[in-house]
Amino acid sequence: MRRLVRALAALLPNVLFSLTCVLVAAHAFAFLFRSHSPHNPFAAQFAISGWDVPAHFFGAGLALLLVPLQLSTYARRHWPALHRTGGWLYACAVLIGGISGLSLAPGAQAGLASTIGFGVLALLWLGVTGNGIRLAVTGDTAGHRAWMAYSVALTAAAITLRLMLGLGLGLFRFPFAATYITAAWGSWLINLAVCAWLLRHRSRSDARVAAGMHSVSRRPTA
């Protein structure tokens, strides 16, 4: 029973993260088809922006939707072809979302500070994902997984951004400009920091397991 509880507890963060990815992706796709109030400054700005708005919401939404599949160890082990196909689709989605994000950044709310924050995010998203794909093609599996983990962290900035804006503006009623600029930077800096910590924690755990197995293998047998 304890093992079952531990297994479920270990799965819960992954399930919640995957569900959040799907929900935010659905929100992005719904944004393309619903009507918007002219009194909403975001909607008004997006209405006159052009091609980059639907491209960004489609690309970022598709990338988020594919994240649970690409992170699935089961799918990677049992359906490698599906993992590879999903990886190429994910890369194409990031390409669309990143380029359109660069186009949208100059018109970001709250001025130059948020423009730079979103612009750096878009450049990192493209560069990190591109290098992750390059490592996969060259056969560096460990490097590929690490870089793609950072790519997923940048993709998930869409989730963190909404959480920060919802808490800052909706719950705590902080000033708009300060909250938006903080979210423009914090949404991806926080994610990268958490990703780096998780990768280091996993590396240490793997090292301990490997050391334990090596110690057992060297014990003399009767």
C-alpha positions as CSV (number, residue, x, y, z in Angstrom):
1,M,0.0,0.0,0.0
2,R,2.8,2.4,0.9
3,R,4.5,1.7,-2.4
4,L,1.3,2.5,-4.3
5,V,0.9,5.8,-2.4
6,R,4.5,6.7,-3.1
7,A,4.1,5.8,-6.8
8,L,0.9,8.0,-7.0
9,A,2.6,10.8,-5.1
10,A,5.6,10.6,-7.6
11,L,3.2,10.7,-10.6
12,L,1.0,13.6,-9.3
13,P,3.4,16.5,-10.3
14,N,3.7,15.1,-13.8
15,V,0.0,14.6,-14.1
16,L,-0.7,18.2,-12.9
17,F,2.0,19.6,-15.2
18,S,0.6,17.7,-18.2
19,L,-2.9,18.8,-17.4
20,T,-1.9,22.4,-17.1
21,C,0.0,22.2,-20.5
22,V,-3.2,20.9,-22.2
23,L,-5.4,23.5,-20.6
24,V,-3.2,26.5,-21.5
25,A,-2.8,25.0,-25.0
26,A,-6.6,24.8,-25.3
27,H,-6.9,28.4,-24.1
28,A,-4.4,29.5,-26.8
29,F,-6.3,27.7,-29.6
30,A,-9.6,29.1,-28.3
31,F,-8.2,32.6,-28.4
32,L,-7.9,32.3,-32.2
33,F,-11.6,31.8,-32.6
34,R,-13.4,33.7,-29.9
35,S,-14.5,37.4,-30.0
36,H,-12.7,39.9,-27.9
37,S,-13.9,43.1,-26.1
38,P,-12.6,46.3,-27.7
39,H,-12.1,47.6,-24.1
40,N,-9.4,44.9,-23.5
41,P,-6.0,46.5,-24.3
42,F,-4.5,43.2,-25.1
43,A,-7.3,42.3,-27.5
44,A,-7.2,45.7,-29.1
45,Q,-3.5,45.5,-29.7
46,F,-3.7,41.9,-31.0
47,A,-6.5,42.9,-33.4
48,I,-4.2,45.3,-35.3
49,S,-1.0,43.3,-35.0
50,G,-1.4,41.0,-38.0
51,W,-0.1,37.5,-38.8
52,D,2.1,37.2,-35.7
53,V,-0.8,36.9,-33.2
54,P,-2.4,33.7,-34.7
55,A,1.0,32.3,-35.5
56,H,2.2,32.8,-31.9
57,F,-0.9,31.3,-30.3
58,F,-0.9,28.4,-32.7
59,G,2.8,27.6,-32.4
60,A,3.0,28.1,-28.6
61,G,-0.2,26.2,-28.1
62,L,0.9,23.2,-30.2
63,A,4.3,23.1,-28.5
64,L,2.6,23.0,-25.1
65,L,0.2,20.3,-26.3
66,L,3.1,18.1,-27.3
67,V,5.1,18.6,-24.1
68,P,3.4,15.7,-22.2
69,L,4.0,13.3,-25.1
70,Q,7.7,14.3,-25.4
71,L,8.3,14.0,-21.7
72,S,6.7,10.6,-21.5
73,T,9.3,7.9,-20.7
74,Y,6.8,5.2,-21.6
75,A,6.2,6.7,-25.1
76,R,10.0,7.2,-25.6
77,R,10.8,3.6,-24.8
78,H,7.8,1.8,-26.4
79,W,7.0,4.1,-29.3
80,P,10.3,5.8,-30.4
81,A,8.9,6.6,-33.8
82,L,6.0,8.5,-32.2
83,H,8.5,10.4,-29.9
84,R,10.6,11.4,-33.0
85,T,7.6,12.5,-34.9
86,G,6.4,14.5,-31.9
87,G,9.8,16.0,-31.5
88,W,9.9,17.3,-35.1
89,L,6.4,18.7,-34.7
90,Y,7.4,20.3,-31.4
91,A,10.5,21.9,-33.1
92,C,8.3,23.3,-35.9
93,A,5.8,24.6,-33.4
94,V,8.6,26.4,-31.5
95,L,10.0,27.8,-34.7
96,I,6.6,29.3,-35.5
97,G,6.0,30.5,-32.0
98,G,9.5,31.9,-31.5
99,I,9.6,33.9,-34.8
100,S,6.1,35.3,-34.2
101,G,7.1,36.0,-30.6
102,L,10.0,38.1,-31.8
103,S,7.6,40.0,-34.0
104,L,5.2,40.6,-31.1
105,A,7.9,41.6,-28.6
106,P,8.3,45.3,-29.7
107,G,4.7,46.0,-29.1
108,A,4.6,44.4,-25.6
109,Q,2.6,46.1,-22.9
110,A,4.6,48.1,-20.3
111,G,7.3,49.3,-22.6
112,L,10.9,48.5,-23.3
113,A,11.6,46.4,-20.2
114,S,8.9,43.8,-21.1
115,T,9.9,44.0,-24.8
116,I,13.4,43.0,-24.0
117,G,12.2,40.2,-21.6
118,F,9.9,38.7,-24.2
119,G,12.5,39.2,-27.0
120,V,15.2,37.3,-25.0
121,L,12.7,34.6,-24.2
122,A,11.9,34.1,-27.9
123,L,15.6,34.0,-28.9
124,L,16.4,31.5,-26.1
125,W,13.4,29.4,-27.0
126,L,14.6,29.1,-30.6
127,G,18.3,28.6,-29.8
128,V,17.9,26.1,-27.0
129,T,15.3,24.0,-29.0
130,G,17.5,24.1,-32.1
131,N,20.5,22.9,-30.2
132,G,18.5,20.2,-28.6
133,I,17.4,18.9,-32.0
134,R,21.0,19.1,-33.3
135,L,22.2,16.9,-30.4
136,A,19.5,14.4,-31.2
137,V,20.6,14.2,-34.8
138,T,24.2,13.8,-33.8
139,G,23.4,11.0,-31.4
140,D,24.1,12.8,-28.1
141,T,21.1,11.5,-26.2
142,A,22.1,12.8,-22.8
143,G,22.8,16.3,-24.1
144,H,19.6,16.2,-26.2
145,R,17.5,15.4,-23.1
146,A,19.1,18.1,-21.0
147,W,18.7,20.8,-23.7
148,M,15.1,19.8,-24.5
149,A,14.3,19.9,-20.8
150,Y,15.3,23.6,-20.9
151,S,13.3,24.0,-24.0
152,V,10.2,22.7,-22.2
153,A,10.9,25.1,-19.4
154,L,10.9,27.9,-21.8
155,T,7.7,26.6,-23.5
156,A,6.1,26.4,-20.0
157,A,6.8,30.1,-19.6
158,A,3.3,30.6,-21.0
159,I,2.0,28.8,-17.9
160,T,4.1,30.7,-15.4
161,L,3.3,34.0,-17.1
162,R,-0.4,33.5,-16.6
163,L,0.1,32.4,-13.0
164,M,2.1,35.5,-12.2
165,L,-0.3,37.8,-13.9
166,G,-3.3,36.2,-12.3
167,L,-1.8,36.3,-8.9
168,G,-0.2,39.8,-9.3
169,L,-3.1,41.6,-10.9
170,G,-6.1,39.5,-9.9
171,L,-5.3,38.4,-6.3
172,F,-2.8,41.0,-4.9
173,R,-3.9,43.9,-7.1
174,F,-0.3,45.0,-7.8
175,P,0.3,47.8,-10.3
176,F,0.0,46.7,-13.9
177,A,3.3,47.8,-15.3
178,A,5.4,46.4,-12.5
179,T,3.5,43.1,-12.5
180,Y,3.7,42.7,-16.3
181,I,7.5,43.5,-16.5
182,T,8.1,41.1,-13.6
183,A,6.2,38.4,-15.4
184,A,7.9,39.1,-18.7
185,W,11.2,38.2,-17.1
186,G,10.2,35.9,-14.2
187,S,8.0,33.6,-16.3
188,W,11.1,32.1,-18.0
189,L,13.9,32.8,-15.5
190,I,12.0,31.0,-12.7
191,N,11.4,28.0,-15.0
192,L,15.0,27.8,-16.1
193,A,16.1,27.9,-12.5
194,V,13.7,25.1,-11.5
195,C,14.7,23.0,-14.5
196,A,18.4,23.4,-13.6
197,W,17.7,22.3,-10.1
198,L,15.7,19.3,-11.2
199,L,18.4,18.2,-13.7
200,R,21.1,18.5,-11.0
201,H,18.9,16.5,-8.5
202,R,18.3,13.8,-11.1
203,S,22.0,13.6,-11.9
204,R,23.0,13.2,-8.3
205,S,20.3,10.5,-7.8
206,D,21.6,8.6,-10.8
207,A,25.1,8.9,-9.5
208,R,24.1,7.5,-6.1
209,V,22.2,4.6,-7.8
210,A,25.2,3.9,-10.0
211,A,27.6,4.0,-7.1
212,G,25.4,1.6,-5.1
213,M,25.2,-0.9,-8.0
214,H,29.0,-0.7,-8.4
215,S,29.5,-1.4,-4.7
216,V,27.2,-4.4,-4.8
217,S,28.9,-5.8,-7.9
218,R,32.3,-5.6,-6.1
219,R,31.2,-7.5,-3.0
220,P,32.9,-10.9,-2.7
221,T,30.7,-13.9,-3.2
222,A,30.7,-16.9,-0.9
